[in-house]
Amino acid sequence: MLYYNTNIFFIMTDYKKFNKSLIDFKNKNDQLNIFRRNVPTKSEFFFQKLYKSLDSVYGFVSYSNSKKDIEKLLRDKVSLEFKKYYFYNIWLSDMAELSKLFCKFLGDDKISFWVGTRRGCKRYHVDMVPFRLLVTYAGQGTEVLPDCAANRNAFCEGKANEEILIDKSALKFINKWDVAVFRGGKDGILHRTPDSALTSSSSVLMRLDNSFFLKDLIKINNVA
């Protein structure tokens, strides 16, 4: 079941409403919480410039130093000239505030952070993490397939998207700047990267997970 919170807030104001929506979501059995937000004026110009200089960045972000941690992660990934854009600080502040709220939601002092322009989840899947937060800052948002329009048996059997998708008209796409929190596990909602984001690097996505996600990923990469 999808749970939509209809409150609308502008960037850097009233994050308390979003925090309340997280508390409500955690106490329900919904698969997905989408918190709607307006797209800030002239943000498209900023991100069109960012496409050219940002590939992907990941690391840990702490509750107590969220903005400084993100700034450090982006330090060598974004040029000094680009950082002079007034919107750069607004974007950083938004990612930092959402990171803090997600830390609080998970009850952890840090989270796994990823932001980038390359998105490669072509097949419908569920997130094998307790919860995941996604924000598409530019480009088309994540494609969501409700259970009523999906063949879950085909998914579990590893079949192609064409056999998993039953009703194409039921597909949803998360809007830019909306904050989506997915409940993970085998009963999580099916979703994927939209085709428009698979075929180009003209999107910017932020993904937040619990701290163990990145720790496990680092262990796997070290073994490999």
C-alpha positions as CSV (number, residue, x, y, z in Angstrom):
1,M,0.0,0.0,0.0
2,L,1.3,3.5,-0.9
3,Y,1.0,6.2,1.7
4,Y,1.0,9.8,0.5
5,N,1.4,12.7,2.8
6,T,-0.1,15.7,1.2
7,N,1.7,18.4,3.2
8,I,3.8,20.7,1.0
9,F,6.8,22.5,2.3
10,F,9.6,24.5,0.7
11,I,13.2,23.7,1.0
12,M,14.9,24.7,4.3
13,T,11.6,25.4,6.0
14,D,9.3,23.2,8.2
15,Y,11.2,19.9,8.2
16,K,9.1,19.2,11.3
17,K,6.2,18.2,9.1
18,F,8.4,15.7,7.3
19,N,9.7,14.3,10.6
20,K,6.1,13.8,11.7
21,S,5.3,12.0,8.4
22,L,8.2,9.6,9.1
23,I,6.9,8.8,12.6
24,D,3.4,8.1,11.2
25,F,5.0,5.9,8.5
26,K,7.0,3.9,10.9
27,N,3.9,3.1,12.9
28,K,2.1,1.8,9.9
29,N,2.6,-1.2,7.6
30,D,2.8,0.9,4.4
31,Q,5.4,0.0,1.9
32,L,6.2,3.6,0.8
33,N,5.8,7.1,2.2
34,I,6.0,10.0,-0.3
35,F,6.3,13.5,1.1
36,R,5.4,16.0,-1.5
37,R,7.5,19.2,-2.0
38,N,7.6,22.1,-4.5
39,V,10.4,22.2,-6.9
40,P,12.5,25.4,-6.1
41,T,12.6,28.1,-8.7
42,K,15.5,28.0,-11.1
43,S,16.9,24.7,-9.7
44,E,16.9,23.2,-13.1
45,F,19.6,25.6,-14.3
46,F,21.8,24.6,-11.4
47,F,21.5,20.8,-11.9
48,Q,22.0,21.1,-15.7
49,K,25.4,22.4,-14.8
50,L,26.0,19.8,-12.2
51,Y,25.4,16.9,-14.6
52,K,28.8,17.6,-16.2
53,S,30.9,17.6,-13.1
54,L,29.3,14.9,-10.8
55,D,29.4,11.2,-11.3
56,S,28.8,9.5,-7.9
57,V,29.8,10.2,-4.3
58,Y,29.3,8.0,-1.3
59,G,30.3,7.8,2.3
60,F,29.1,8.1,5.9
61,V,27.2,11.2,7.1
62,S,26.7,11.8,10.8
63,Y,23.8,13.3,12.6
64,S,26.0,15.9,14.4
65,N,28.0,17.0,11.4
66,S,25.8,16.2,8.4
67,K,26.5,19.3,6.3
68,K,30.3,19.2,6.9
69,D,30.4,15.5,6.1
70,I,28.6,16.0,2.8
71,E,30.7,19.0,1.9
72,K,33.8,16.9,2.5
73,L,32.5,14.1,0.3
74,L,31.8,16.6,-2.5
75,R,35.0,18.5,-2.0
76,D,37.0,17.0,-4.8
77,K,34.0,16.1,-7.0
78,V,32.6,19.6,-7.6
79,S,34.7,22.4,-8.9
80,L,35.3,25.6,-6.8
81,E,33.7,27.7,-9.5
82,F,30.6,25.6,-9.3
83,K,30.4,25.9,-5.6
84,K,30.0,29.7,-6.0
85,Y,26.4,29.2,-7.3
86,Y,24.0,30.4,-4.6
87,F,21.9,27.3,-5.0
88,Y,24.9,25.0,-4.1
89,N,24.5,25.9,-0.4
90,I,20.7,25.4,-0.5
91,W,21.2,22.0,-2.0
92,L,23.8,21.0,0.6
93,S,21.5,22.2,3.4
94,D,18.6,20.2,2.1
95,M,20.7,17.0,1.8
96,A,22.1,17.6,5.3
97,E,18.7,18.2,6.9
98,L,17.2,15.1,5.3
99,S,20.3,13.1,6.5
100,K,19.8,14.3,10.0
101,L,16.1,13.4,10.0
102,F,16.8,10.0,8.6
103,C,19.4,9.3,11.3
104,K,16.8,10.3,13.9
105,F,14.2,8.0,12.1
106,L,16.6,5.0,12.2
107,G,17.9,5.8,15.7
108,D,21.5,5.9,14.5
109,D,24.2,8.5,14.8
110,K,25.2,8.2,11.1
111,I,23.8,6.9,7.8
112,S,25.1,5.7,4.4
113,F,25.0,8.5,1.9
114,W,25.1,8.3,-1.9
115,V,24.4,11.0,-4.5
116,G,25.1,10.8,-8.2
117,T,24.0,11.1,-11.8
118,R,24.4,7.4,-12.8
119,R,21.4,5.2,-11.9
120,G,21.5,1.5,-13.0
121,C,18.6,-0.4,-11.4
122,K,17.0,-1.6,-14.6
123,R,15.0,-4.5,-13.2
124,Y,12.1,-4.2,-10.8
125,H,13.4,-5.0,-7.3
126,V,12.8,-4.5,-3.6
127,D,15.4,-2.9,-1.2
128,M,17.0,-5.4,1.0
129,V,17.5,-2.9,3.8
130,P,15.1,-1.9,6.6
131,F,14.3,1.5,5.1
132,R,15.7,3.6,2.2
133,L,15.2,7.3,1.5
134,L,15.4,8.6,-2.1
135,V,15.2,12.1,-3.5
136,T,15.4,12.8,-7.2
137,Y,16.7,16.4,-7.5
138,A,16.7,16.4,-11.3
139,G,15.4,14.2,-14.0
140,Q,12.6,11.6,-13.8
141,G,12.0,10.1,-10.4
142,T,11.9,6.4,-9.4
143,E,9.4,4.2,-11.2
144,V,7.1,2.4,-8.7
145,L,5.0,-0.7,-9.4
146,P,2.1,-1.2,-6.9
147,D,1.4,-4.8,-5.9
148,C,-2.0,-4.7,-7.6
149,A,-0.2,-4.3,-11.0
150,A,2.6,-6.7,-10.4
151,N,3.2,-10.5,-10.7
152,R,5.2,-11.1,-7.5
153,N,5.7,-14.7,-8.4
154,A,7.4,-13.7,-11.6
155,F,9.6,-11.3,-9.7
156,C,10.6,-14.0,-7.2
157,E,11.4,-16.4,-10.0
158,G,13.8,-13.9,-11.5
159,K,11.8,-13.3,-14.7
160,A,12.1,-10.2,-16.9
161,N,10.3,-6.9,-16.3
162,E,7.8,-7.7,-19.0
163,E,6.5,-10.7,-17.1
164,I,6.5,-8.9,-13.7
165,L,4.5,-5.9,-15.0
166,I,0.8,-6.7,-15.3
167,D,-0.9,-3.3,-15.7
168,K,1.3,-0.6,-17.2
169,S,-1.3,2.1,-16.5
170,A,-0.8,1.6,-12.7
171,L,2.9,2.7,-12.8
172,K,3.8,5.7,-10.7
173,F,6.8,8.0,-10.9
174,I,8.0,9.8,-7.9
175,N,8.1,13.6,-8.5
176,K,11.3,15.6,-8.4
177,W,12.1,16.9,-4.9
178,D,9.5,14.7,-3.3
179,V,11.0,12.6,-0.4
180,A,10.3,8.9,-0.7
181,V,11.0,6.5,2.1
182,F,10.8,2.8,1.1
183,R,10.2,0.0,3.6
184,G,12.6,-2.8,2.6
185,G,12.6,-6.6,2.7
186,K,10.9,-9.2,0.6
187,D,7.5,-7.5,1.0
188,G,8.7,-4.1,0.0
189,I,7.2,-2.4,-3.0
190,L,8.7,-3.1,-6.5
191,H,10.5,-0.2,-8.1
192,R,13.2,0.6,-10.7
193,T,15.2,3.3,-12.4
194,P,13.1,4.8,-15.2
195,D,14.3,4.3,-18.7
196,S,15.0,8.0,-19.1
197,A,17.6,7.9,-16.3
198,L,19.1,4.6,-17.6
199,T,20.0,5.9,-21.0
200,S,21.7,9.2,-19.9
201,S,23.3,10.9,-16.9
202,S,20.8,13.8,-16.9
203,S,19.5,13.1,-13.4
204,V,20.6,13.7,-9.8
205,L,19.5,11.2,-7.2
206,M,20.3,11.1,-3.4
207,R,20.0,7.8,-1.6
208,L,20.2,7.3,2.2
209,D,20.5,3.9,3.9
210,N,21.4,2.7,7.4
211,S,25.1,2.7,8.3
212,F,25.4,-1.0,7.9
213,F,24.6,-0.8,4.2
214,L,27.9,1.0,3.4
215,K,29.9,-1.1,5.9
216,D,28.8,-4.3,4.2
217,L,29.4,-2.9,0.8
218,I,33.0,-1.9,1.8
219,K,33.6,-5.4,3.1
220,I,32.4,-7.0,-0.1
221,N,34.5,-4.7,-2.2
222,N,37.6,-5.5,-0.1
223,V,37.0,-9.2,-0.4
224,A,36.6,-8.8,-4.2
